Amino acid sequence: MNTSFSSAPAAREPAPAEALARPADARILLLQLESILGRIGLLTVAVALAAMVLVAFLIAINVITENEGAIGWALLPFFTIAHAIALTIGLLLPGAVWAGLPPDRRAVFHAHPVDRSRHELLRIAAGVGLLLASIVVLDVIALLLHFRLLPPATPLPPLRSFVLGIVSPVIAYLLVSLGGLLTRSALGNLMRVGVYGLLGSMAVSILGQRYAWVASLAKWVQDTVVDGPWGLGSALLAGVRSSGVASPDSIFPRAVGFWLGVAILAVWRAAGRLPRNGRG
């Protein structure tokens, strides 16, 4: 009878992929943030700065026109300019976040044992972090200019203005990010929406001169869907309007809450839904 036993240890079965240690969300978030910063080139920065300067210039020209050509630091709405620039960054930032990463070129997301949807959501969250940092910098600059250049008695905008000035750009960023999640170009889709909107408004204006029902429908859409208490325009422009001289009746915080919820839900549902070979 052979009673000898092998002294060699039994080989361990390889652990299934699900049992592998998954990196923490904070680690993936930092990796995505580094990736975004690495993709922001000089051209992107130049375009963003040009857009910011253009927004500030247009607002300044509008203020000078309203004051019949008067020029002075006391007339410049620093917080309106800051929040308008923040909204511009929110619209443009998804282009940098998803640059070079269309849906069918995200194999890099599978370098870690992490669901693709988790990768995409954390990449969007990293972009939100950059956006919030930009807003803080803009508000600090506006505060410094306010205290440095304006009379001491000049009041600051209400706290609600700073809150809306943060949330409105985030809504814009999340909605444009849907284009980055599902198609090849976030900014391309934003430009298409702008062009189609311009062409549509021109067509409605022409048709409205001939057909009364077209003019009535356009007014209803403008007052309800765009600028009403639940309108997307009200949500996007809430930060800009609340920091200027707009009437309180034109500021609808409920629109901000509604569209923020819609944007978060849409991004959450869209993340990871498109096949890897999807085409936009």
C-alpha distance (Angstrom), angle and dihedral (degrees) to the residues before:
residue distance angle dihedral
M1 . . .
N2 3.76 . .
T3 3.76 110.4 .
S4 3.78 97.6 168.8
F5 3.78 118.0 123.7
S6 3.78 128.1 -158.7
S7 3.76 113.7 -110.8
A8 3.81 92.8 -154.5
P9 3.81 112.3 110.8
A10 3.78 117.2 -115.1
A11 3.77 113.0 -99.0
R12 3.80 114.3 -108.9
E13 3.73 118.9 -124.7
P14 3.80 113.3 -117.1
A15 3.76 112.7 -98.8
P16 3.76 114.4 -110.1
A17 3.79 117.4 -110.1
E18 3.79 90.4 -108.5
A19 3.80 90.1 59.4
L20 3.78 94.4 55.9
A21 3.76 114.6 109.9
R22 3.76 109.0 -98.6
P23 3.79 118.0 -142.2
A24 3.77 116.1 -111.5
D25 3.78 119.2 -98.2
A26 3.80 89.8 -114.7
R27 3.81 90.2 58.5
I28 3.80 93.0 49.9
L29 3.80 89.8 45.3
L30 3.80 91.3 55.0
L31 3.81 91.3 47.1
Q32 3.79 90.8 51.7
L33 3.81 91.1 46.9
E34 3.81 90.8 51.9
S35 3.81 89.4 48.6
I36 3.81 92.3 51.5
L37 3.80 93.3 47.8
G38 3.79 89.8 47.8
R39 3.81 91.0 55.1
I40 3.80 95.7 50.1
G41 3.78 102.3 98.2
L42 3.78 132.8 -175.4
L43 3.81 92.1 -93.0
T44 3.81 91.7 54.8
V45 3.80 91.2 50.2
A46 3.82 91.4 47.6
V47 3.81 92.4 50.6
A48 3.81 91.4 47.5
L49 3.80 92.5 49.0
A50 3.80 91.1 47.6
A51 3.81 90.2 51.7
M52 3.82 91.3 49.2
V53 3.79 92.7 49.2
L54 3.80 90.3 48.2
V55 3.81 92.2 51.2
A56 3.82 92.1 48.3
F57 3.81 90.9 46.6
L58 3.81 93.5 50.6
I59 3.80 92.5 49.2
A60 3.81 91.3 47.6
I61 3.82 91.2 49.4
N62 3.79 90.1 49.3
V63 3.81 91.4 51.7
I64 3.81 92.5 47.4
T65 3.82 90.4 49.3
E66 3.79 92.3 50.0
N67 3.82 89.8 50.9
E68 3.82 92.7 50.4
G69 3.78 96.5 -108.1
A70 3.80 97.6 -44.3
I71 3.79 113.9 148.0
G72 3.78 127.2 -162.0
W73 3.78 142.6 123.4
A74 3.79 90.4 -110.3
L75 3.79 89.8 63.8
L76 3.80 96.8 53.8
P77 3.84 113.2 98.4
F78 3.79 98.0 -141.0
F79 3.80 95.3 -178.6
T80 3.79 93.0 46.4
I81 3.81 88.7 53.2
A82 3.82 91.7 45.8
H83 3.80 93.2 51.0
A84 3.81 92.5 44.3
I85 3.80 90.0 52.6
A86 3.82 89.4 47.5
L87 3.81 89.5 53.4
T88 3.81 89.3 50.1
I89 3.80 90.5 51.9
G90 3.79 89.7 49.4
L91 3.79 90.4 54.8
L92 3.82 95.4 45.8
L93 3.81 102.3 37.0
P94 3.84 96.4 78.0
G95 3.79 87.5 63.9
A96 3.81 89.2 62.5
V97 3.81 93.8 39.9
W98 3.82 93.1 56.5
A99 3.81 99.1 30.4
G100 3.80 109.1 140.6
L101 3.81 92.7 0.6
P102 3.81 109.2 99.3
P103 3.81 115.0 166.3
D104 3.81 93.7 -91.9
R105 3.82 94.5 51.0
R106 3.79 102.2 56.8
A107 3.80 98.5 102.4
V108 3.82 86.9 123.7
F109 3.79 86.8 71.6
H110 3.81 89.0 66.9
A111 3.79 94.9 58.8
H112 3.81 86.9 95.5
P113 3.80 128.1 47.5
V114 3.79 90.6 -105.6
D115 3.77 129.0 122.1
R116 3.77 114.1 -103.8
S117 3.80 91.6 -125.7
R118 3.79 89.5 55.9
H119 3.80 90.4 50.9
E120 3.79 92.1 50.3
L121 3.80 94.6 46.4
L122 3.81 91.5 49.2
R123 3.81 90.5 48.7
I124 3.79 89.1 53.8
A125 3.81 89.2 46.8
A126 3.81 89.7 52.7
G127 3.80 88.3 53.8
V128 3.80 89.7 50.5
G129 3.80 88.2 53.7
L130 3.80 91.0 53.5
L131 3.80 90.4 47.1
L132 3.81 92.8 50.7
A133 3.80 90.6 48.8
S134 3.81 89.6 51.9
I135 3.81 91.5 49.8
V136 3.80 91.8 50.7
V137 3.81 90.7 51.1
L138 3.82 91.5 48.6
D139 3.81 92.7 48.7
V140 3.81 91.7 48.0
I141 3.81 90.2 51.3
A142 3.81 90.2 48.2
L143 3.80 90.3 50.3
L144 3.81 92.2 50.2
L145 3.81 91.6 49.2
H146 3.79 90.6 46.1
F147 3.80 94.3 54.2
R148 3.81 93.9 37.6
L149 3.80 102.6 46.0
L150 3.80 107.8 22.1
P151 3.81 128.1 74.9
P152 3.84 113.5 -88.2
A153 3.79 92.1 -114.5
T154 3.83 93.5 58.2
P155 3.81 106.9 117.9
L156 3.77 123.5 -131.1
P157 3.80 120.7 -121.3
P158 3.82 113.8 -93.0
L159 3.78 120.2 -90.3
R160 3.80 88.7 -107.0
S161 3.79 88.6 65.3
F162 3.81 92.2 59.1
V163 3.81 91.5 47.8
L164 3.81 92.9 49.3
G165 3.81 89.2 43.6
I166 3.81 87.8 60.7
V167 3.80 100.3 40.8
S168 3.82 98.3 45.1
P169 3.84 94.9 59.7
V170 3.81 89.4 45.3
I171 3.82 89.6 55.8
A172 3.81 90.2 50.3
Y173 3.81 91.1 47.8
L174 3.81 93.9 50.0
L175 3.80 94.4 47.1
V176 3.80 93.5 49.0
S177 3.82 89.0 44.7
L178 3.79 88.0 65.3
G179 3.79 86.1 71.0
G180 3.80 89.9 53.6
L181 3.79 92.2 48.9
L182 3.78 97.3 49.2
T183 3.81 107.2 24.3
R184 3.78 140.9 38.3
S185 3.80 97.4 -102.1
A186 3.80 130.0 33.1
L187 3.81 93.6 -172.5
G188 3.78 91.4 42.5
N189 3.77 89.8 59.4
L190 3.80 91.1 45.5
M191 3.79 89.8 53.5
R192 3.80 91.0 47.8
V193 3.79 90.7 52.1
G194 3.80 89.9 49.6
V195 3.79 93.9 48.5
Y196 3.79 93.8 44.5
G197 3.78 90.3 46.7
L198 3.79 91.6 51.3
L199 3.79 92.7 47.6
G200 3.79 91.1 45.5
S201 3.80 93.1 50.5
M202 3.79 90.3 49.4
A203 3.81 91.2 50.3
V204 3.80 92.1 47.6
S205 3.81 90.6 48.7
I206 3.81 91.3 52.9
L207 3.80 94.8 43.6
G208 3.80 91.7 43.9
Q209 3.79 90.0 63.1
R210 3.81 89.9 59.9
Y211 3.81 103.6 32.4
A212 3.78 120.7 45.9
W213 3.81 93.3 -160.0
V214 3.82 90.6 58.4
A215 3.80 90.6 53.2
S216 3.82 91.0 47.2
L217 3.81 92.0 49.1
A218 3.80 91.8 47.8
K219 3.81 90.6 50.8
W220 3.81 91.0 49.9
V221 3.80 91.4 50.5
Q222 3.81 90.9 47.2
D223 3.80 93.9 48.5
T224 3.80 96.4 41.0
V225 3.80 113.3 25.5
V226 3.80 98.7 30.0
D227 3.81 111.0 26.3
G228 3.79 103.5 11.1
P229 3.82 128.7 106.4
W230 3.82 89.5 -82.4
G231 3.80 98.3 30.5
L232 3.78 125.1 131.3
G233 3.80 90.9 -134.2
S234 3.79 89.7 54.9
A235 3.80 89.9 52.0
L236 3.80 95.9 47.6
L237 3.80 95.6 44.5
A238 3.81 97.4 39.9
G239 3.80 93.3 99.5
V240 3.80 93.4 48.3
R241 3.80 94.6 44.8
S242 3.79 95.4 45.2
S243 3.82 92.7 54.1
G244 3.80 95.3 51.0
V245 3.77 136.1 50.1
A246 3.81 96.1 -73.0
S247 3.77 117.7 139.7
P248 3.82 113.9 -100.4
D249 3.80 86.5 -124.7
S250 3.82 89.2 68.4
I251 3.82 93.6 54.6
F252 3.79 116.6 84.1
P253 3.83 115.1 -179.4
R254 3.82 88.7 -178.9
A255 3.82 88.8 66.0
V256 3.80 88.8 54.1
G257 3.80 92.4 52.0
F258 3.79 93.0 44.9
W259 3.80 96.3 49.4
L260 3.80 92.8 41.8
G261 3.80 88.0 56.8
V262 3.80 91.6 46.3
A263 3.82 92.1 48.9
I264 3.81 94.3 48.3
L265 3.80 92.5 46.9
A266 3.82 92.5 47.0
V267 3.81 93.0 50.1
W268 3.80 91.5 45.2
R269 3.79 92.0 52.0
A270 3.81 94.4 43.0
A271 3.81 97.5 49.8
G272 3.79 111.0 106.3
R273 3.81 93.6 -5.4
L274 3.81 97.7 111.9
P275 3.83 117.0 81.8
R276 3.79 116.0 -111.1
N277 3.77 90.6 -109.1
G278 3.79 92.2 46.9
R279 3.75 117.3 138.6
G280 3.78 127.8 -150.4
